[in-house]
Every structure is written in structure tokens, then in C-alpha cells.
Amino acid sequence: MKFVVKYFSEITIKSRPVRRRFVAQLADNMRAVLRDIEPGVIVHKQWDRLQIETAETDETILAAMAEAMCNTPGITHILRVQEYPLCALEDIVTLVLPTYRERLAGKTFAVRCKRNGRHSFNSLDVERRLGADLIAQTEVAGVRLKNPEVTVQLEIYDQQLFVVEQRYNGMGGFPIGSIDAVLSLISGGFDSPVASYLTMKRGMRTHFLFFNLGGRDHELGVKEVALYLWHKYGCKARVLFISVPFEEVLAELLTRIQDRQMGVILKRMMLRVADRIAEPLEIDALVTGECVAQVSSQTLRNLSVIDQVTERLVLRPLIAADKGDIIDLATKIGTQKFAENMPEYCGVISVNPTTRARLHRVVAEEQKFDMAIIDRAVENAKHTRIDLLAEEDLDRTDVEVLSVPLAQSTIIDIRHPDEEERAPLRLNNTPVLKIPFYELHTRAVELAGDKTYMLYCGKGVMSRLHASHLLDSRGLNVKVYAP
């Protein structure tokens, strides 16, 4: 089985050295992503495409490979193909029929051929001959060149013929790692995960920075969404999840700073810390999910005052987006449910917040703030490689990981519904509950204290995070099922 991967159009217009670099990065990313699914996969790098070869025939694995490629930045579309040596035009129909005969029954169709190389025929010759042969040898309803019910797709490269079994749309953008790294300030609501996704899509290796204003539940929720984004779109890039304790900063704001200025000054304190954390990582840009005029601190005047504390570039991918569009994109990329179930905490709610902050007044208010608190926040920031987040929580709580279900236990499948539907967990003698991980903390009250539960998530990361949390917060008898 082969997949043909077509580069995003913007890659193809780059200079030759840049294009080579982008293509090499994309090939590396594809290997990293696909070998987790199919260790024997082979990635061939070519000037205008990648060719992915696998001996795998299991449809579940092939579907998982296709999905992973669709979620890899830098790709415009993916073709699942059958490859044959190029034959005479009159013989092509025999290679096409195994794939298309049943699809064509009673349907209108058109033939589309893309050709590259020196041949005695052109693409139109192929389309006409194959179309006539399909009419003669199948039960088609007829030819419809515009909006056909079935499109028979072929690609010819020199002496290779590819019969396209299926076409998948890619996400576009540039390969992750082809653009400089950024530090994304993520809070777990609708906006900041979408902003992080957009920087990842554009090829930026995106580190995550979380300001903990109080509570492990919120931190766990943000870890979940960061892990989700990294697993689905991050191409296994080495990035950090950085958690900064901000409770002391918040307490200082509430006791010392004028109510109207607190929102703007809180954002300035966050940017100060982000600036200092970015420096040793050699990161030149910070990313936020701010959108102009969405809340009081996000007027143009206030954003300008906020940005005065850093010389680093502040990227705001959502700056002109409507909230409805942001929610639609969150739904499309799979972060909506996280936002809806996020146990957000916000201790800075001004009664009459300023919408036109004056820099000199803000600076005067900040004179009352003990900046040593910012120093302590930076010193106490916890840097964790994102793929090791689960192990970080395991160090804190003794979670037992077992490869077989215990007698009298209940398995809780906490995978995303899309993943669970694609590969259902079936066990003969053990009951299975389906509770997506983003709902687990709100539905934990449904779990009986006298039963044994085993969390399952496929990769083992989310199950470990949640098992640790449920042990600490609710004292439930929870283990991890990792077959």
C-alpha cells in the first residue's frame, strides 16, 4: 500500500534551498508520526511529493495513518493509491476496475488524470479512453463532467501508474520545525488553544506556558488540552510545558493595585515572566489568544500598554477573529470540549475595569507591587518535556499500571470519542464505561468509592494523569490499564 503526500502550495513557491529544507523537515515529521502507528513505514522524499510505503493491510491501521497525515502541518492533500507499472491505454481499465467497479454502479462519473513525464499521449487521451472502457464494462449511469457522483482519479509519473483509492485533505501550513519556536501562553479556554493550533499549523514549534492562578484541577485541564494539541498536531516535536505558580502574584495584585488597573497589570506581569522564561530558550516570540475588544483588557489601547513590558514580538493569531469563528475552529480541531469542561479560575474581576489604560498611571500603580514576587515566580516555574507530563504526576502519586484487567474491576475508556469509535475497546469479562477524559473530573462523583477502576486511553498518558488526580482528590481506588 502507498500514500502519495502533496506539499502545501506555499512550500512549492519557496526558493530551492528553503524548499529542500521544508521538505526534509516534513519527511522527518512524517517518520516520527507514522512509526508510532506502523513501525515498518518507509518515507521517500521527492521534489514534488512524499511517497509513504507500508506493507500493512489492516484497515484500522491504514485509517489511523491517514488521519495522522491529515493532522500533520505542511500537507495539502494525501492520496491512498495502488501502484502499477504503466501499461497501454487500453489495459488501464483492468487496473482501475478492482477499485472502482462497485462504486460506479448506477452512478454518474468523470475520469481525472494527472500526468508527469514524457509520453506519446496526454492526460485527455487517458481520460477519454478509460471513460469509454468504463461505460462498456460497468453499470454506470453515464458521464457527468461537472459535479459527478464518482470521480475516477489517476496519476501517472513517468512509467508509474497510481490508481487513487481515496483522497484526504491535509491541514496546509508549514512543517513543524521549519519556522522558529514560540512560547504560547495557554489558559485552556476557547481562545489560547486555537491560537496555539494556528502557530503549530504555520510550522512553529510551540512551547506551552501556563500561569497557575490557583488549583490543581485547572492545571490538569490545561495539561490535557496542551497534550491533545501536541499529540494530534505537534509531530512529536520536543516542546516544553511550563507551569508558573502565580497565586502570590494574584494576592499582591488584589491587596496593592487599584481595582480598575488589575486586569491590565496582571497581563503585564504575565508578559514579564514569559519574556524572562523565553530568553534562555532563545525564543523570540510570545503567543496569546487575545482578540481585540473581546474583554476589557483587550482594547487596542490596553494591548498597547500591556506590550510595553517586553521587546519580544507578541503574536496574536486571533486578533481580528469573531468569537463564533473561534468556537467553530475549536470545534473543528477538537478543543471545544476541553474549553466547555475547563475548571477555570479567575480571581481578578474588576468592578469597573479600564478600557483606555494610561501608561504613566499603570507604571505608577506597579510601583506598589513587590517585584521580588515576580522573581520567585520565575525561579519556581516548572519546566517539563510535554511527553513526560504523565511521569511527572506519577512521581507525586503511586499509580499502579497493569497490563491485564483485575477481577471485579471496571475499565473506564477515557479516549476522545473519535478515537474510541475508530478502535472500540472490547473485553470479554470486564465492564467498560466510556467517559472522555475532558469530562472525567466533572463526572467523578458518579464513581463509587468501594469499587476498583482502571483507566484506559491507548497511549497511557491521559490515563496516568487522571489516575493520579483521582487518587489525590477523591481517594478512589484507581489504576491504569495499559495492555
SULKA-V121722 format. One record per residue. N is the residue number from 0. RES is the residue in one small letter. NEAR is the number of other C-alpha atoms within 8 Angstrom. Layout:
n->(N,N)
res->(RES,RES)
near->(NEAR,NEAR)
This chain:
n->(0,1,2,3,4,5,6,7,8,9,10,11,12,13,14,15,16,17,18,19,20,21,22,23,24,25,26,27,28,29,30,31,32,33,34,35,36,37,38,39,40,41,42,43,44,45,46,47,48,49,50,51,52,53,54,55,56,57,58,59,60,61,62,63,64,65,66,67,68,69,70,71,72,73,74,75,76,77,78,79,80,81,82,83,84,85,86,87,88,89,90,91,92,93,94,95,96,97,98,99,100,101,102,103,104,105,106,107,108,109,110,111,112,113,114,115,116,117,118,119,120,121,122,123,124,125,126,127,128,129,130,131,132,133,134,135,136,137,138,139,140,141,142,143,144,145,146,147,148,149,150,151,152,153,154,155,156,157,158,159,160,161,162,163,164,165,166,167,168,169,170,171,172,173,174,175,176,177,178,179,180,181,182,183,184,185,186,187,188,189,190,191,192,193,194,195,196,197,198,199,200,201,202,203,204,205,206,207,208,209,210,211,212,213,214,215,216,217,218,219,220,221,222,223,224,225,226,227,228,229,230,231,232,233,234,235,236,237,238,239,240,241,242,243,244,245,246,247,248,249,250,251,252,253,254,255,256,257,258,259,260,261,262,263,264,265,266,267,268,269,270,271,272,273,274,275,276,277,278,279,280,281,282,283,284,285,286,287,288,289,290,291,292,293,294,295,296,297,298,299,300,301,302,303,304,305,306,307,308,309,310,311,312,313,314,315,316,317,318,319,320,321,322,323,324,325,326,327,328,329,330,331,332,333,334,335,336,337,338,339,340,341,342,343,344,345,346,347,348,349,350,351,352,353,354,355,356,357,358,359,360,361,362,363,364,365,366,367,368,369,370,371,372,373,374,375,376,377,378,379,380,381,382,383,384,385,386,387,388,389,390,391,392,393,394,395,396,397,398,399,400,401,402,403,404,405,406,407,408,409,410,411,412,413,414,415,416,417,418,419,420,421,422,423,424,425,426,427,428,429,430,431,432,433,434,435,436,437,438,439,440,441,442,443,444,445,446,447,448,449,450,451,452,453,454,455,456,457,458,459,460,461,462,463,464,465,466,467,468,469,470,471,472,473,474,475,476,477,478,479,480,481,482)
res->(m,k,f,v,v,k,y,f,s,e,i,t,i,k,s,r,p,v,r,r,r,f,v,a,q,l,a,d,n,m,r,a,v,l,r,d,i,e,p,g,v,i,v,h,k,q,w,d,r,l,q,i,e,t,a,e,t,d,e,t,i,l,a,a,m,a,e,a,m,c,n,t,p,g,i,t,h,i,l,r,v,q,e,y,p,l,c,a,l,e,d,i,v,t,l,v,l,p,t,y,r,e,r,l,a,g,k,t,f,a,v,r,c,k,r,n,g,r,h,s,f,n,s,l,d,v,e,r,r,l,g,a,d,l,i,a,q,t,e,v,a,g,v,r,l,k,n,p,e,v,t,v,q,l,e,i,y,d,q,q,l,f,v,v,e,q,r,y,n,g,m,g,g,f,p,i,g,s,i,d,a,v,l,s,l,i,s,g,g,f,d,s,p,v,a,s,y,l,t,m,k,r,g,m,r,t,h,f,l,f,f,n,l,g,g,r,d,h,e,l,g,v,k,e,v,a,l,y,l,w,h,k,y,g,c,k,a,r,v,l,f,i,s,v,p,f,e,e,v,l,a,e,l,l,t,r,i,q,d,r,q,m,g,v,i,l,k,r,m,m,l,r,v,a,d,r,i,a,e,p,l,e,i,d,a,l,v,t,g,e,c,v,a,q,v,s,s,q,t,l,r,n,l,s,v,i,d,q,v,t,e,r,l,v,l,r,p,l,i,a,a,d,k,g,d,i,i,d,l,a,t,k,i,g,t,q,k,f,a,e,n,m,p,e,y,c,g,v,i,s,v,n,p,t,t,r,a,r,l,h,r,v,v,a,e,e,q,k,f,d,m,a,i,i,d,r,a,v,e,n,a,k,h,t,r,i,d,l,l,a,e,e,d,l,d,r,t,d,v,e,v,l,s,v,p,l,a,q,s,t,i,i,d,i,r,h,p,d,e,e,e,r,a,p,l,r,l,n,n,t,p,v,l,k,i,p,f,y,e,l,h,t,r,a,v,e,l,a,g,d,k,t,y,m,l,y,c,g,k,g,v,m,s,r,l,h,a,s,h,l,l,d,s,r,g,l,n,v,k,v,y,a,p)
near->(11,11,11,12,13,11,12,13,7,7,11,9,7,8,6,6,6,8,12,9,9,12,11,9,12,11,12,8,13,12,11,10,11,13,10,7,9,11,7,7,12,8,11,9,10,7,6,7,10,12,12,12,11,10,7,8,7,6,6,8,11,10,8,9,11,10,8,11,12,13,10,15,16,17,17,13,14,16,12,12,13,10,10,8,7,8,6,6,8,8,8,10,10,7,9,10,8,7,8,9,10,6,8,13,10,7,11,13,16,12,12,9,12,8,10,7,7,5,6,4,6,8,9,7,8,11,11,9,10,13,11,8,10,10,10,6,6,9,8,12,9,8,9,9,7,4,5,11,7,10,9,10,10,12,11,14,9,9,7,10,12,11,12,13,10,7,9,9,8,14,13,10,12,15,17,19,11,11,11,8,12,13,14,13,14,14,9,14,11,12,11,15,17,13,14,13,10,9,12,14,16,12,15,14,15,12,12,13,13,13,12,12,11,8,8,6,7,13,10,9,13,13,10,11,12,11,10,8,11,10,9,9,12,12,13,9,8,6,10,10,14,12,11,13,11,11,9,8,10,12,8,11,11,10,6,8,13,7,10,10,13,14,12,12,11,10,9,11,9,9,12,10,11,12,11,9,9,11,9,7,6,6,12,10,11,15,14,13,16,11,11,10,9,9,7,9,12,14,13,8,10,13,10,8,11,12,11,7,8,9,6,8,8,9,8,11,10,11,9,6,8,6,7,6,8,13,10,8,9,13,10,7,7,7,13,11,9,13,10,7,9,12,7,7,8,6,6,8,6,9,6,6,12,9,10,7,12,7,7,6,8,11,8,8,11,9,7,8,10,8,6,6,9,11,8,8,13,11,6,8,10,7,8,10,10,10,6,8,12,11,8,9,11,12,7,7,9,7,11,6,8,10,7,7,10,5,5,6,12,12,14,12,14,14,12,8,7,6,8,11,7,7,7,6,7,4,7,4,4,11,8,10,8,7,10,11,11,11,9,11,7,7,8,8,6,5,7,7,7,6,10,11,11,13,16,14,11,6,5,10,9,12,12,15,13,11,13,14,9,12,12,8,6,7,8,11,10,12,13,15,13,10,5)
